[in-house]
């Protein structure tokens, strides 16, 4: 979901409002290894490399130009 309210309403990423809510978007992917390579090739800024980013979530986190944190993941036990 993307939104634009007014030109004078600036973006406010979740982690600025609430440290415990660091993700602004979470994207399920069936192939985190391939996705991480594509995102890396595009020059993304990584917050967390490919690993368990949370309980049962195998993936990675990037931060966009506005400071929003995007998590790409696959649900996995181990």
N, C-alpha and C positions, 0 to 999 in steps of 0.2 A: 504494500500500500504506500503510495506517495501522496503527500499533501502540500498544498500551498495555501496560506491563509491571506496574508497581506504582505506587501514588500517590507514593511517595517517589523514584522514578526520574525525574529531570528530563530534558527534551529536550536533545539535544546536536547542533546542526546540524553538517554536514560541515566548513564553513569554520572552525569553532572547533578541530576536531581536526586538520584538514589544510588549510592555506591554498590549496593547489593543487586541491582538490576542492570547489569552492564550491557545486555544485548538489546539492540533496537530492532533487530530483525533476526529471525533464525530460519535457516533454509535447509530443508531435508534434501540430501543427495544420496543416490545409491552408490556413487563412486567418489569418496572423498579424496583418494590419492590422485585421480585424474583431475578433479576439480581444483585441488590445491596447485597442481602444476599449471593449469590454465590461468588461475588467478595470479599466481606468482609471475608468470610470463607477461601478464598485463601490468606488472609493476605495483601491485598492491602492498600496503603497509600492514604487516602482520603483528597482531598482539599476542597470539598463541599459535605456534606451529602445530602441525598435524599430531594429535595426541588425544587422550581423553580430556575433553574440555569441561566435562561435568559428569556426574554419575551416569554411566551407560551411554554417553554421547561421544563417539569417536569423530573428531573433526578438527576445525581450526577457526580462528577469529581474525578478522581484518577490520581496519578502521578506514572509513571513507573521508573524503575531503572536508566534510562538514563535522567530522568527529563522531559519526554514528558507528557503532560496533555491530558488525554483521557476523553471525555464527553459521558456518556450514557444517552439517553433521550427518552421521548415520547412527541409528540406535544400535548399540552393540554391547554385549555383556563383557567380553574380554577381547 
